[in-house]
Amino acid sequence: MLSVRCWMLCIFLLLPSMLYAQSSPITPVVIDYFYETGCPECGQVSAEVLPELKDQYEGFYILNRHDVGILTNTIMLIAYQKHFSITKNSSVSMFVDYNLSLGGIKTIKEKLLPAMDKLVAERLAPGWQAPQPIEWDQSQGIDKARERADTFTLPAVIFGGLIDGINPCAISTLVFFMSLLIISQIGRRGSLLMGISFCFASFATYTAIGFGLLRCLHMLEIFPSVRRGFEMGMAAMLFILAYFSFRDAVRFSRTHDPHKVSLQLPDRIKRIIRKLMRKGFKSHHLIISGLIVGCLVTLLETVCTGQVYLPTMTVILKEDGDLRIWSLLLLYNTMFIMPLVVVLVLTRYGLTTETMIKWSKKNVSFSKTILGIFFLLVAVYLLT
């Protein structure tokens, strides 16, 4: 039997550790918060939800903020979505204690604080065990992120560049260029030199324009709210362009009158382009002439072709990594000049101007419809 003095000594020695155990903080709730800079719902979370969370549970949680504009954060979000079998993207998401998924401002407002009540109470119960973080492989996540981006961006770039090259604005220039190749007295070799230099200048000029657009759009990244406002304005403009494209398709199918088409190069610019081309074919320096004419004509065409180019550059800028962005830019411009290259090759093998004119008239309504669909898809993508 221990004496009274021994019992008192034991209590005296154990009391500090007992008091420390009672006063030690509980394991904090882990909240992974995924947001995008400038998105309206994310702003609501910051203004309405997070202050209330701090007021009621400060010291009881850890908030990990993840901007999905950063690739590693996107990969982590994809890992969470895979873990919870989530197929729909929300503009703002929270994952609480690795076991609860909250997507969208409405769900976060309704369920976050009640979930905190429950999780904090569970931590005070005997035998509570800490939740385990989900496992995610960064290399696989990168492939998955790239795969998701490719489901829209890559097809949009290929499709956008191609329809930009065959839209009626560019086709009218192609037909005139082709007619000059056929009737000019510069011979087959001269026609080839003129055509190749013209194609190269068109590609280089359009690429330089795209580079400038990307640099200007990249500057908006510094001001997230301005960037988001620009995307919203771009989406609104694309809806308007889609309406006019569909209207042009219907009007032309009924009347076959090119003057009824509203989205086309102004007549004044058409006259300037044709004048430049005629002068180019009269020059004795065919390569230099082709480069100059190709550059100037491409610049003038941008008044019309920019309707497709600018929104596509906005989509490309959402990609991660300079190398990928510039690769997509080059791919777009390759697709843009592809119809020009095809016309040049077919002209050498006997394609006539009359055949080209018939083909272009036959496909005006189709190309306008495709343009309208493209405008709608990009508008919806920018809004999501």
KEFIPA-250459 format. One record per residue (C-alpha): x, y, z. Coordinates in nm, 3 decimals. Layout:
(site (X; Y; Z))
...
//
This chain:
(site (0.000; 0.000; 0.000))
(site (0.127; 0.341; -0.092))
(site (0.133; 0.600; 0.182))
(site (-0.073; 0.917; 0.163))
(site (0.245; 1.114; 0.097))
(site (0.326; 0.894; -0.205))
(site (-0.024; 0.941; -0.349))
(site (0.002; 1.316; -0.308))
(site (0.345; 1.314; -0.478))
(site (0.209; 1.115; -0.773))
(site (-0.083; 1.355; -0.818))
(site (0.153; 1.652; -0.791))
(site (0.378; 1.510; -1.064))
(site (0.093; 1.405; -1.300))
(site (-0.127; 1.714; -1.259))
(site (0.063; 1.939; -1.506))
(site (0.051; 1.679; -1.785))
(site (-0.322; 1.622; -1.719))
(site (-0.393; 1.992; -1.737))
(site (-0.186; 2.025; -2.058))
(site (-0.377; 1.740; -2.220))
(site (-0.706; 1.911; -2.143))
(site (-0.590; 2.249; -2.271))
(site (-0.406; 2.130; -2.588))
(site (-0.582; 2.235; -2.914))
(site (-0.774; 1.978; -3.119))
(site (-0.655; 1.871; -3.464))
(site (-0.775; 2.142; -3.705))
(site (-1.020; 2.070; -3.985))
(site (-0.844; 2.081; -4.322))
(site (-1.021; 2.281; -4.595))
(site (-0.882; 2.279; -4.950))
(site (-1.030; 2.579; -5.129))
(site (-1.003; 2.585; -5.512))
(site (-1.080; 2.916; -5.683))
(site (-1.005; 3.113; -5.998))
(site (-0.885; 3.470; -5.980))
(site (-1.157; 3.709; -6.088))
(site (-1.452; 3.467; -6.087))
(site (-1.775; 3.614; -5.936))
(site (-1.860; 3.313; -5.716))
(site (-1.506; 3.310; -5.574))
(site (-1.555; 3.674; -5.481))
(site (-1.875; 3.582; -5.299))
(site (-1.694; 3.314; -5.102))
(site (-1.424; 3.561; -4.998))
(site (-1.675; 3.832; -4.905))
(site (-1.953; 3.628; -4.742))
(site (-1.841; 3.278; -4.643))
(site (-1.480; 3.307; -4.525))
(site (-1.542; 3.595; -4.277))
(site (-1.823; 3.398; -4.113))
(site (-1.606; 3.087; -4.102))
(site (-1.332; 3.283; -3.929))
(site (-1.569; 3.441; -3.677))
(site (-1.715; 3.108; -3.566))
(site (-1.426; 2.864; -3.601))
(site (-1.099; 3.053; -3.589))
(site (-0.831; 2.821; -3.455))
(site (-1.028; 2.509; -3.544))
(site (-0.942; 2.487; -3.915))
(site (-0.666; 2.526; -4.172))
(site (-0.766; 2.689; -4.502))
(site (-0.545; 2.591; -4.798))
(site (-0.605; 2.827; -5.091))
(site (-0.544; 2.685; -5.440))
(site (-0.562; 2.910; -5.747))
(site (-0.652; 2.680; -6.037))
(site (-0.466; 2.912; -6.270))
(site (-0.154; 2.730; -6.145))
(site (-0.102; 2.388; -6.306))
(site (-0.012; 2.200; -5.985))
(site (-0.333; 2.323; -5.821))
(site (-0.536; 2.214; -6.123))
(site (-0.378; 1.870; -6.095))
(site (-0.474; 1.850; -5.726))
(site (-0.831; 1.954; -5.811))
(site (-0.849; 1.680; -6.075))
(site (-0.728; 1.427; -5.816))
(site (-1.006; 1.534; -5.579))
(site (-1.264; 1.515; -5.858))
(site (-1.148; 1.167; -5.949))
(site (-1.163; 1.061; -5.582))
(site (-1.522; 1.185; -5.547))
(site (-1.626; 1.080; -5.903))
(site (-1.710; 1.441; -5.993))
(site (-1.777; 1.494; -6.364))
(site (-1.901; 1.856; -6.360))
(site (-1.666; 2.149; -6.299))
(site (-1.772; 2.420; -6.055))
(site (-1.625; 2.770; -6.063))
(site (-1.543; 2.737; -5.693))
(site (-1.493; 2.420; -5.485))
(site (-1.408; 2.317; -5.131))
(site (-1.300; 1.979; -4.999))
(site (-1.331; 1.945; -4.622))
(site (-1.122; 1.696; -4.424))
(site (-1.058; 1.499; -4.746))
(site (-1.404; 1.343; -4.706))
(site (-1.658; 1.610; -4.803))
(site (-1.696; 1.778; -5.142))
(site (-1.868; 2.117; -5.175))
(site (-1.906; 2.255; -5.527))
(site (-2.054; 2.596; -5.613))
(site (-2.138; 2.898; -5.400))
(site (-2.486; 2.774; -5.307))
(site (-2.363; 2.441; -5.171))
(site (-2.073; 2.602; -4.985))
(site (-2.305; 2.853; -4.817))
(site (-2.553; 2.586; -4.712))
(site (-2.322; 2.305; -4.600))
(site (-1.982; 2.439; -4.491))
(site (-2.070; 2.571; -4.144))
(site (-2.296; 2.274; -4.048))
(site (-2.013; 2.044; -4.159))
(site (-1.772; 2.235; -3.935))
(site (-2.006; 2.187; -3.636))
(site (-2.012; 1.814; -3.696))
(site (-1.638; 1.774; -3.757))
(site (-1.532; 1.976; -3.455))
(site (-1.771; 1.775; -3.233))
(site (-1.635; 1.446; -3.370))
(site (-1.283; 1.549; -3.274))
(site (-1.386; 1.576; -2.908))
(site (-1.526; 1.224; -2.902))
(site (-1.310; 0.938; -2.765))
(site (-1.136; 0.726; -3.025))
(site (-1.153; 0.984; -3.302))
(site (-0.902; 0.921; -3.581))
(site (-0.758; 1.186; -3.811))
(site (-0.865; 1.162; -4.178))
(site (-0.605; 1.060; -4.432))
(site (-0.518; 1.286; -4.727))
(site (-0.607; 1.152; -5.070))
(site (-0.326; 1.012; -5.281))
(site (-0.247; 1.176; -5.614))
(site (0.022; 1.122; -5.873))
(site (0.147; 1.451; -6.016))
(site (0.273; 1.299; -6.341))
(site (-0.063; 1.135; -6.408))
(site (-0.236; 1.458; -6.309))
(site (-0.039; 1.655; -6.567))
(site (-0.145; 1.412; -6.839))
(site (-0.506; 1.434; -6.722))
(site (-0.499; 1.814; -6.713))
(site (-0.352; 1.823; -7.061))
(site (-0.611; 1.572; -7.182))
(site (-0.891; 1.790; -7.047))
(site (-0.750; 2.099; -7.215))
(site (-0.709; 1.913; -7.543))
(site (-1.076; 1.814; -7.546))
(site (-1.160; 2.173; -7.637))
(site (-0.851; 2.386; -7.698))
(site (-0.673; 2.173; -7.957))
(site (-0.986; 2.107; -8.170))
(site (-1.084; 2.476; -8.134))
(site (-0.743; 2.589; -8.262))
(site (-0.745; 2.349; -8.559))
(site (-1.110; 2.417; -8.642))
(site (-1.076; 2.793; -8.589))
(site (-0.769; 2.826; -8.808))
(site (-0.925; 2.624; -9.087))
(site (-1.259; 2.806; -9.099))
(site (-1.072; 3.138; -9.071))
(site (-0.886; 3.042; -9.388))
(site (-1.199; 2.941; -9.583))
(site (-1.447; 3.200; -9.458))
(site (-1.592; 3.424; -9.733))
(site (-1.367; 3.715; -9.631))
(site (-1.057; 3.516; -9.721))
(site (-1.212; 3.318; -10.006))
(site (-1.281; 3.631; -10.213))
(site (-0.913; 3.721; -10.187))
(site (-0.813; 3.364; -10.278))
(site (-1.029; 3.369; -10.591))
(site (-0.880; 3.698; -10.709))
(site (-0.527; 3.580; -10.632))
(site (-0.591; 3.260; -10.825))
(site (-0.726; 3.449; -11.127))
(site (-0.413; 3.665; -11.135))
(site (-0.194; 3.354; -11.121))
(site (-0.379; 3.211; -11.421))
(site (-0.393; 3.519; -11.646))
(site (-0.055; 3.670; -11.558))
(site (0.231; 3.648; -11.807))
(site (0.495; 3.553; -11.549))
(site (0.509; 3.184; -11.640))
(site (0.478; 2.872; -11.426))
(site (0.803; 2.931; -11.240))
(site (0.713; 3.293; -11.171))
(site (0.366; 3.195; -11.050))
(site (0.519; 2.942; -10.814))
(site (0.768; 3.192; -10.672))
(site (0.496; 3.453; -10.631))
(site (0.258; 3.207; -10.466))
(site (0.514; 3.062; -10.221))
(site (0.638; 3.405; -10.114))
(site (0.279; 3.525; -10.075))
(site (0.192; 3.222; -9.856))
(site (0.503; 3.267; -9.642))
(site (0.436; 3.638; -9.591))
(site (0.073; 3.565; -9.501))
(site (0.180; 3.306; -9.242))
(site (0.452; 3.528; -9.091))
(site (0.229; 3.838; -9.077))
(site (-0.066; 3.657; -8.922))
(site (0.166; 3.491; -8.669))
(site (0.311; 3.832; -8.575))
(site (-0.042; 3.969; -8.530))
(site (-0.126; 3.671; -8.309))
(site (0.190; 3.726; -8.104))
(site (0.089; 4.088; -8.047))
(site (-0.264; 3.986; -7.949))
(site (-0.131; 3.731; -7.701))
(site (0.101; 3.987; -7.543))
(site (-0.183; 4.237; -7.506))
(site (-0.415; 3.973; -7.361))
(site (-0.140; 3.853; -7.129))
(site (-0.120; 4.201; -6.976))
(site (-0.478; 4.157; -6.858))
(site (-0.361; 3.870; -6.633))
(site (-0.229; 4.137; -6.393))
(site (-0.585; 4.265; -6.345))
(site (-0.809; 3.960; -6.288))
(site (-1.134; 4.156; -6.275))
(site (-1.048; 4.337; -6.600))
(site (-0.954; 4.007; -6.763))
(site (-1.280; 3.847; -6.658))
(site (-1.471; 4.152; -6.779))
(site (-1.291; 4.126; -7.113))
(site (-1.386; 3.758; -7.143))
(site (-1.749; 3.838; -7.065))
(site (-1.747; 4.116; -7.324))
(site (-1.584; 3.884; -7.575))
(site (-1.851; 3.621; -7.513))
(site (-2.126; 3.881; -7.567))
(site (-1.962; 3.991; -7.893))
(site (-1.937; 3.628; -8.009))
(site (-2.309; 3.574; -7.949))
(site (-2.376; 3.878; -8.170))
(site (-2.138; 3.751; -8.440))
(site (-2.305; 3.410; -8.424))
(site (-2.644; 3.574; -8.484))
(site (-2.517; 3.766; -8.788))
(site (-2.340; 3.457; -8.923))
(site (-2.658; 3.249; -8.906))
(site (-2.856; 3.537; -9.058))
(site (-2.605; 3.565; -9.343))
(site (-2.633; 3.192; -9.407))
(site (-3.013; 3.211; -9.433))
(site (-3.009; 3.526; -9.649))
(site (-2.755; 3.391; -9.896))
(site (-2.930; 3.056; -9.926))
(site (-3.249; 3.241; -10.026))
(site (-3.111; 3.515; -10.251))
(site (-2.759; 3.402; -10.357))
(site (-2.676; 3.772; -10.344))
(site (-2.330; 3.841; -10.189))
(site (-2.440; 4.196; -10.105))
(site (-2.684; 4.049; -9.852))
(site (-2.393; 3.913; -9.647))
(site (-2.319; 4.153; -9.363))
(site (-1.999; 3.996; -9.220))
(site (-1.753; 4.051; -9.504))
(site (-1.469; 4.280; -9.606))
(site (-1.583; 4.635; -9.687))
(site (-1.580; 4.710; -10.061))
(site (-1.315; 4.979; -10.016))
(site (-1.071; 4.732; -9.858))
(site (-1.146; 4.478; -10.132))
(site (-1.052; 4.737; -10.395))
(site (-0.727; 4.818; -10.213))
(site (-0.636; 4.447; -10.188))
(site (-0.698; 4.392; -10.560))
(site (-0.497; 4.700; -10.652))
(site (-0.203; 4.576; -10.442))
(site (-0.218; 4.233; -10.603))
(site (-0.222; 4.375; -10.958))
(site (0.083; 4.587; -10.884))
(site (0.259; 4.289; -10.729))
(site (0.214; 4.075; -11.040))
(site (0.354; 4.355; -11.259))
(site (0.676; 4.371; -11.061))
(site (0.997; 4.214; -11.193))
(site (1.104; 4.114; -10.840))
(site (0.845; 3.842; -10.784))
(site (0.971; 3.706; -10.449))
(site (1.002; 4.051; -10.288))
(site (0.673; 4.156; -10.442))
(site (0.503; 3.841; -10.311))
(site (0.634; 3.905; -9.960))
(site (0.520; 4.268; -9.957))
(site (0.179; 4.200; -10.110))
(site (0.121; 3.899; -9.882))
(site (0.204; 4.106; -9.576))
(site (-0.017; 4.402; -9.672))
(site (-0.311; 4.190; -9.788))
(site (-0.304; 3.983; -9.467))
(site (-0.305; 4.301; -9.258))
(site (-0.605; 4.435; -9.449))
(site (-0.791; 4.102; -9.425))
(site (-0.758; 4.110; -9.046))
(site (-1.052; 4.354; -9.041))
(site (-1.266; 4.051; -9.117))
(site (-1.061; 3.746; -9.019))
(site (-0.991; 3.894; -8.676))
(site (-1.347; 3.798; -8.581))
(site (-1.221; 3.442; -8.546))
(site (-0.859; 3.514; -8.455))
(site (-0.910; 3.723; -8.140))
(site (-1.147; 3.486; -7.955))
(site (-0.924; 3.190; -8.046))
(site (-0.622; 3.370; -7.896))
(site (-0.828; 3.425; -7.580))
(site (-0.886; 3.049; -7.559))
(site (-0.518; 2.972; -7.625))
(site (-0.408; 3.206; -7.345))
(site (-0.591; 2.987; -7.093))
(site (-0.330; 2.717; -7.157))
(site (-0.036; 2.666; -6.923))
(site (0.322; 2.713; -7.042))
(site (0.472; 2.946; -7.304))
(site (0.589; 2.659; -7.525))
(site (0.239; 2.517; -7.556))
(site (0.087; 2.861; -7.618))
(site (0.329; 2.940; -7.901))
(site (0.285; 2.590; -8.046))
(site (-0.091; 2.641; -8.060))
(site (-0.040; 2.983; -8.222))
(site (0.177; 2.829; -8.496))
(site (-0.073; 2.546; -8.543))
(site (-0.358; 2.796; -8.588))
(site (-0.168; 2.991; -8.852))
(site (-0.066; 2.674; -9.033))
(site (-0.433; 2.582; -9.062))
(site (-0.514; 2.940; -9.168))
(site (-0.288; 2.935; -9.475))
(site (-0.368; 2.574; -9.565))
(site (-0.653; 2.671; -9.806))
(site (-0.417; 2.921; -9.972))
(site (-0.154; 2.651; -10.021))
(site (-0.414; 2.407; -10.156))
(site (-0.541; 2.667; -10.406))
(site (-0.183; 2.737; -10.518))
(site (-0.117; 2.365; -10.578))
(site (-0.450; 2.301; -10.753))
(site (-0.401; 2.603; -10.977))
(site (-0.078; 2.450; -11.109))
(site (-0.272; 2.131; -11.186))
(site (-0.548; 2.299; -11.385))
(site (-0.803; 2.435; -11.139))
(site (-0.994; 2.717; -11.313))
(site (-1.123; 3.042; -11.172))
(site (-1.479; 2.954; -11.273))
(site (-1.465; 2.629; -11.074))
(site (-1.334; 2.813; -10.770))
(site (-1.605; 3.081; -10.793))
(site (-1.878; 2.817; -10.821))
(site (-1.737; 2.630; -10.520))
(site (-1.713; 2.945; -10.310))
(site (-2.071; 3.052; -10.390))
(site (-2.201; 2.703; -10.320))
(site (-2.040; 2.695; -9.975))
(site (-2.114; 3.047; -9.846))
(site (-2.415; 2.937; -9.641))
(site (-2.230; 2.632; -9.510))
(site (-1.920; 2.830; -9.407))
(site (-2.134; 3.096; -9.239))
(site (-2.321; 2.829; -9.044))
(site (-1.994; 2.671; -8.932))
(site (-1.865; 3.014; -8.827))
(site (-2.180; 3.072; -8.623))
(site (-2.141; 2.739; -8.445))
(site (-1.776; 2.817; -8.372))
(site (-1.866; 3.157; -8.226))
(site (-2.129; 2.997; -7.999))
(site (-1.894; 2.725; -7.872))
(site (-1.616; 2.970; -7.788))
(site (-1.863; 3.208; -7.617))
(site (-1.995; 2.929; -7.395))
(site (-1.639; 2.817; -7.318))
(site (-1.537; 3.168; -7.209))
(site (-1.840; 3.195; -6.980))
(site (-1.770; 2.863; -6.800))
//
